[in-house]
Amino acid sequence: MLASAEATFAKSMPELVELTIEALKSHPQPPYGKPAYASGRTAQQIREEHGDDFGQVLGPAHMQTLLTGRGPTRGGGSAGGDPLHTILEQWAQDKGLQLRDGMTFKQFGYAAAYNIHKQGTALYRLKQPSGLLDKVLTTDFLNTLKARIAAGEMVAIATELRTVLAA
């Protein structure tokens, strides 16, 4: 592939990771309008990979839940990892939620997990994507990638032509 493409991906993918992390910190998630960011653990799992002809941003499996929500549980057991109630308990602590009526974080985790298992998340029930990444991988960003690759190739072609003509 083009040398300029590899260089462009090497430069641009870390930018895309930073934009994704910023979106986690600042994008108002429906339906409550608050960012998805709580402890930073999800952001720490965002990473990039690139090669001569590709660039990609990777994240944890639960990123899809931040985009479209989670539907009700349908048969089967755990997909591995921590149970949902434990994840929700930790999330509530990380978010610093103020619980009412003497409810503990553990009780909250079980109650929220029960509700999600039965009905899905509010984002899922809205049937609208959160738009979390809409401002990350934009047409402008893709056009910038193409322009960087094209500029690099124009320099490479001009250099090659000078070399051939000089010989």
N, C-alpha and C positions, 0 to 999 in steps of 0.2 A: 504494500500500500504506500501511499504518499508519506514522505518523511514529515511534511508539514502537518498532516493529519495526526500523526502520533504526538508531535510536539503540542499541537492544539489541544488534544484530549488530555495530555499530561498537565497542561496549564488550566484547562477549563473544568475538569471534573472536581478538583478541590473547591473551586468556586461554587459549583453546583451543590456540593455537600454543605458548604456554609450557608447557602441560600435555603436549603432544606431545613437545617437546624434553626435558622432564623424564623422560618415559617412555623415550626413547632412552637417556638417561644412567643410568637406574636399573632398568629392567625386566629381570629375569633371562630371557634368551632360552634356549629349549630348543635342543639337548639338554644344553648345558654349564652353564647357569645363570648366564652372564655377560652384562652389558648389551651391546647392539649398538653403543654409542657408542665410537668410537676417536679420530678426529681432530677431530670436530665439523663436518666438511664436509657431511654429510647434514643435521644440525641447521640449518646456515646456509641451506639450501635450503627449509626449511619456511617457508611464508608464508600469509597469509590474504587473502581477497577477500570483500567484502560489498557489499550494495546494499539497496534498500528492502525486498526480499522474499527475500533469501537471505544466507547466510553459509557460507563454505567454507574449509577448510584444505587447502592444496596442498603437495605434496612431490615429490621426484625420483622418477623411474620405478622405481628400485630399491627403494623403500619396500615394494612388494608382495613382494619377496624376503625382507624382514625379517619379513613377516607369515606367509607360507606356504612359504618356501623357493624353491629353483629346481630344476626338473627337469632331466633329462639333455638334452643338445643333440639336436635332431632336424633333420638336414639344414640346408641354407641356410648363409649366411655370417654375417658380423658384422652386428649391428643398428646399427652406428655407434658412435662413441665409442672409448674405449680398450679394447684386448683384455682379456679376463678375467684373464689371467696378470699383466698390469701392474697392474690394480686390486687383485688379491690380494697382490701384492708390496708395494704401498703400504700396504694394510690391515695386513699383518703388521708392517711398520715402525711404523705409527701405534699399533698395539696394544702394541708393545714385546715381541713374542713372542721367547722364548729358543729358538733353533733348535739342534738337536743335530747331532753328527757333522760339524761344519764346513759345514753346509748354508748357502748364501747365501739372501738374501731373494729373489733372482731365481729360484734353483732351487726355492724353496718356492712361488713364484707359479706356475711351470710345472707343478709336481707337483699342487698343489691344483686348478688349472684343469683339468688332465687328468682328475683324479678327479671333479670336478663335471660335466664334459662327459659322462663315462661313466655316473655313478650319480645325479647330482643332489646337492643339499646334504643334510646329515643332517636338517634341519628338514623338507625335502620328503619324505624317506623315512619320517619319523615319521607323516606324514599328519595332523598336528595343527597348527592355527594357533598361532602363538607367543603370542597374547594381548597383544601389544605395546601395542595401543591400547584394550584392554578397560576400562582405568581412566581413559580420557580422555573419550570421548563417552559418558557414562553417562545413565541415566534421570534421575538427580538433576540433571545439567547441563541436560538438555533441559527438565525441569520448571522449573528456574530461569529459563531463557530464556522459557518461556511465562508465568511469573509476572511477569517484568520487562515483557514486552509488555502483559500485561493491566493491570498497575498504571499504566503510561504511558497506556493508552487510557482508563482510568477517570478520570484527571486531565484528559485532553483532553475527555472527554464532560462532566464536571462544569463545566469552564470554559466550554464551548459553551452548556450549559444556563443558566448564570448570565448569560451575555451575552444570550441570547434572552429570558430572563425580565426582565432589566433594561430591555430595549428596549420 
